[in-house]
Amino acid sequence: MFDTFKKFDKLHRDGGPAHIVYDKYKNIVFEKYFVNGKYHREGGPAIIYYDINGSILTETYYKNGRCHRKGGPAIIEYYKNGSVFNEQYYINGKKIS
């Protein structure tokens, strides 16, 4: 099951995810935020993957279609217990080491 929101035939939604996928038990598998067909979200991750219990597994931040986050990692991956096992930093789509 899924919900998809479009504007002018492009994935787009103001104030919420434009694409949401659910498992057969109606738990959210992932949410993706789009503006005018590009991954984008202000103040939060544009892509969020969840485990079966609703815990966040991965958060990815985007701005205008580019992996981007100032002041923190743009990609964060979590163990099932919630602790972080991987962080990657990007500014305007370029990986920062």
The 8 nearest C-alpha neighbors of each residue, nearest first, counted from 0:
[[1, 21, 20, 22, 2, 23, 25, 19],
 [0, 2, 20, 19, 21, 3, 18, 22],
 [1, 3, 19, 18, 20, 4, 0, 17],
 [2, 4, 18, 17, 1, 19, 5, 10],
 [5, 3, 17, 11, 10, 12, 18, 2],
 [6, 4, 10, 11, 9, 8, 7, 3],
 [5, 7, 8, 9, 11, 10, 4, 35],
 [6, 8, 9, 5, 35, 10, 11, 36],
 [7, 9, 6, 5, 10, 36, 11, 35],
 [10, 8, 36, 5, 6, 7, 35, 11],
 [9, 11, 5, 36, 33, 4, 17, 35],
 [12, 10, 34, 5, 33, 35, 17, 6],
 [11, 13, 17, 15, 4, 34, 16, 33],
 [12, 14, 15, 11, 34, 16, 17, 33],
 [15, 13, 12, 16, 40, 32, 17, 41],
 [16, 14, 13, 12, 17, 32, 33, 31],
 [15, 17, 32, 31, 18, 30, 12, 19],
 [16, 18, 4, 12, 32, 11, 3, 33],
 [19, 17, 3, 31, 16, 2, 30, 4],
 [18, 20, 30, 2, 1, 29, 31, 3],
 [21, 19, 1, 28, 29, 27, 0, 2],
 [22, 20, 27, 25, 28, 26, 0, 1],
 [21, 23, 25, 24, 26, 28, 27, 0],
 [22, 24, 25, 21, 0, 26, 27, 20],
 [23, 25, 22, 26, 21, 27, 51, 0],
 [26, 24, 21, 22, 23, 27, 0, 20],
 [27, 25, 21, 22, 24, 28, 51, 53],
 [26, 28, 21, 29, 20, 25, 22, 49],
 [29, 27, 21, 49, 20, 48, 22, 26],
 [28, 30, 48, 47, 20, 27, 19, 49],
 [31, 29, 19, 47, 46, 18, 16, 20],
 [30, 32, 46, 18, 16, 45, 17, 19],
 [33, 31, 16, 45, 17, 38, 39, 40],
 [34, 32, 38, 11, 39, 37, 17, 36],
 [33, 35, 11, 37, 36, 39, 12, 38],
 [34, 36, 11, 37, 9, 10, 33, 6],
 [35, 37, 10, 9, 34, 33, 11, 38],
 [38, 36, 64, 33, 34, 35, 39, 63],
 [39, 37, 33, 64, 61, 32, 45, 63],
 [38, 40, 62, 61, 33, 63, 45, 34],
 [39, 41, 45, 43, 32, 62, 61, 44],
 [40, 42, 43, 39, 62, 44, 45, 61],
 [43, 41, 40, 44, 60, 45, 68, 39],
 [42, 44, 41, 40, 45, 60, 59, 58],
 [43, 45, 60, 59, 46, 58, 40, 47],
 [44, 46, 32, 40, 60, 31, 39, 61],
 [47, 45, 31, 59, 44, 58, 30, 32],
 [46, 48, 58, 30, 29, 57, 44, 49],
 [49, 47, 29, 57, 56, 55, 28, 58],
 [50, 48, 55, 56, 28, 54, 53, 29],
 [49, 51, 53, 52, 54, 56, 55, 28],
 [50, 52, 53, 49, 26, 54, 28, 27],
 [53, 51, 50, 54, 49, 26, 55, 79],
 [52, 54, 50, 49, 51, 55, 26, 27],
 [55, 53, 49, 50, 52, 56, 79, 81],
 [54, 56, 49, 57, 48, 50, 53, 47],
 [55, 57, 77, 49, 48, 76, 50, 54],
 [58, 56, 76, 48, 75, 47, 55, 77],
 [59, 57, 47, 75, 44, 74, 46, 76],
 [58, 60, 74, 46, 44, 73, 45, 75],
 [61, 59, 44, 73, 45, 67, 66, 68],
 [62, 60, 66, 67, 39, 65, 45, 38],
 [61, 63, 39, 65, 64, 67, 40, 66],
 [64, 62, 39, 65, 37, 38, 61, 34],
 [65, 63, 38, 37, 62, 61, 39, 66],
 [66, 64, 92, 61, 62, 91, 63, 67],
 [65, 67, 61, 92, 60, 89, 91, 62],
 [68, 66, 90, 61, 89, 91, 73, 60],
 [67, 69, 73, 90, 60, 71, 89, 72],
 [68, 70, 71, 90, 67, 72, 73, 89],
 [71, 69, 68, 72, 73, 88, 90, 67],
 [72, 70, 69, 68, 73, 88, 87, 86],
 [71, 73, 88, 87, 74, 86, 68, 75],
 [74, 72, 60, 68, 88, 59, 67, 89],
 [75, 73, 59, 87, 72, 86, 58, 60],
 [74, 76, 86, 58, 57, 85, 72, 59],
 [77, 75, 57, 85, 56, 83, 84, 86],
 [78, 76, 83, 56, 82, 84, 81, 57],
 [77, 79, 80, 81, 82, 83, 84, 56],
 [78, 80, 81, 77, 56, 54, 82, 50],
 [79, 81, 78, 82, 77, 54, 83, 56],
 [82, 80, 78, 79, 77, 83, 54, 55],
 [81, 83, 78, 77, 80, 84, 79, 76],
 [82, 84, 77, 85, 76, 78, 81, 75],
 [85, 83, 77, 76, 78, 82, 86, 75],
 [86, 84, 76, 75, 83, 87, 77, 74],
 [87, 85, 75, 74, 72, 76, 88, 84],
 [88, 86, 74, 72, 73, 89, 75, 85],
 [87, 89, 72, 73, 95, 94, 74, 86],
 [90, 88, 94, 67, 93, 95, 73, 92],
 [89, 91, 67, 93, 92, 68, 94, 69],
 [92, 90, 67, 65, 93, 66, 89, 62],
 [93, 91, 66, 65, 90, 89, 67, 94],
 [94, 92, 89, 90, 91, 95, 66, 67],
 [93, 95, 89, 88, 96, 92, 90, 87],
 [94, 96, 88, 89, 93, 90, 87, 92],
 [95, 94, 88, 87, 89, 93, 86, 90]]
